[in-house]
């Protein structure tokens, strides 16, 4: 019997699995972030964003790199980022310090947002995409930050 216990311990994941309340809190942070972007509350959304700023800064270098709300606003208002209402959020995975969700968005008319091929690519080369991955990272203060931006469409 002790051998089974040792085997089970050896096979167990070393990644801490967030408690259900942590997964729920991570989903609430993601939902709030995306809702704020969709409603134009960019400065509030900036407090929930912890991902890279390089692409946002490259799109508009005139905005101060520390003005995360301004950078998010430019991305959304220029429609480079699709800051749309959330259609669904589903847990994809958790562990390794992150919680990952799959998100679908709705267009203003209520239909599902689907990103098609870009930049001369065919559907075979770049298939349509309607599910987008968002990584959420816990913070030392017990909160969460979103590491990924809404879908980009050039």
C-alpha positions, 0 to 999 in steps of 0.5 A: 500500500505504501508503494501506491502512495509513493507512486501517487505522490510522484505522479501528482502535479507540482503546480499548485492548483488554484482554489475554485474561489481563485479561479472565480476571482481570476474570471471576474478580473478578466470579465471586468477588464474586457467589459471596461475596454468595451465600455471605454473605461480605459484608465480603469482597465489599465489597473487590471492589465499586466501584459506587455506594452510594446505593441501598444506603444509601437502603434502610437509612440506619441502616447507616454509609455506609462499611460497604459489607459491611453495606450489601451484606448488608442488600441480600442478606438482605432479598432486595432484591438477588438474591444467587444462585449464578451459572449462567453468565458470558459476555463481552459487550464490552470497551474504554473501560476496562471489561469487560462480562459478561452473567450468568445466575443459578440459584435454590436449586432449580437453575432459572434466575432470571427477573425478571418485571414489577414494580410493576403493569407488564405483561409487554409493558411490562416483559419478563421478564429472565434476563440481567443486565449487570455492568461490571468496571473495572480498578484501578491496582493491577492488580485489578478492581472490580465496578460493578454490583449483583445484580438488584434485586427490590422 
